[in-house]
């Protein structure tokens, strides 16, 4: 089971920096839509600053969040990460360049969402 994750960058330069320098290094993270949804009225530049990824595992989610933290610290920027949890509730977390714990919090929440979305293939606590 994979999860669709929408990344919203503050500037198109920070999005370009992340996609050119970091994205190719992340196994398990595939670009679904580069540019996100069409911009709504009043958000003309939003599509240029966003992308949607397909994240395939909790490990890939942790790697993505740590790469995003490195990218936003280099660019002195902010990125918002949006996804829909297994229960259908929309989730959002922001990673800023000022707070390094943002990356750890985002990694924990996103990997937990992926773990919860996985179908139960076996019950490790069942007697054999």
N, C-alpha and C positions, 0 to 999 in steps of 0.2 A: 504494500500500500504506500502510495506516495501522497504528498501534500503540495498543493499549489500555494506558493508564497509570493505576495506582491511586495516589492521593494520600492519605496518612494524616497528619492534623494532630494535634497534641498536645491542643488544645482545640477545642470546637465553635465558640467565638467566633473563633478564628483562621481556621477553615474558612469561617465566614460572612463574615468580613471579606474573604477572598480572593475568594469567589464574588460578593460584591456590588460590590467596588471594582476588581477586576482581571480576572476571567474574561471579562466581556463585551468586553474590549479585545483579546482574543487570537484572531485569525483562525486557523482550522485546528485549534482545540481545541474539541471538542464534548462536552458532558456526556452520558455514557451512563447512569450510575447515580449519583444524588445520594444519598449515604448508604452506598454500598458494599454489601458482602455482609452478610447477617444476622449479628449478633454470635454468636460461639461462647460456650460456657459460660465464665463468668468475665470476659468482655469485653463487658459489657452496654452500655457507652457507645461502643464502637468504631464502630458504624455511623453514629452522629451526627457523628463526627469525620473521615469519609472521603468520597471521591468517586472515580469512575472516569471518565476522559476518553478520547476518541478523538483522537489527535494525528496529523495527516495529512502532515506534512513535517518535514524536519530544521530548517528555519527556524522553524516553529511550535514545535518542541521547545525550541530556544534561547530563543525569546520566553517560553515557559511557565516555563522555569527561572529566567530573570531576573525575571519577574513574581513568582514564588514567593519569590525572595530578597528582593525589596522588601517583600513582604507579611509575611514572617517577621521581617524587621528592624523593621518598624513595630510588629508585635504582640509582639516579643521572644519568639518561639516557635521551634518546630522542625517540619519536615515530612519525611516519608519518601516517596520515589518508588519504586514497584515496577513492573516490567514483565517480560515474557518475551522473551528475545533470539531472534534468528532461528534459532539452534541448539536452542532449547527450554529453555535454562538460565534460571532466574529471576534477575533482577538487582534490586539495591536500592542507592539512594544517599540520603543524608540531607542536608538543607539546614538549617543552624542560623543563628541571628541573630548568633552570635559570630564566625563565620568567613566573610568575603566570597568566598573562593575556592571555597566549597562550590557556589555557583551556577554558576561557570564549569566546574567539574568535572562537575556534573550535566548541564549543557548539552552538553558535549562527549560524554559517554557516551550520553546519550539521542539526540542527533542522529546519532551514529555507528550506534546500533542501528537507527534508522529508515532510514539510508542502506543498511545491510546487508540490511534486510528488503525493500528495493525490488527488484522483478524487473529483471533486465538487459534493457532495451529495445533498446539498441544498444551496440555495442562501439566506443568512440571511437578505439581504437588499430588498428582493422582498416584495411588498405589500401583505397583507393578506386579 
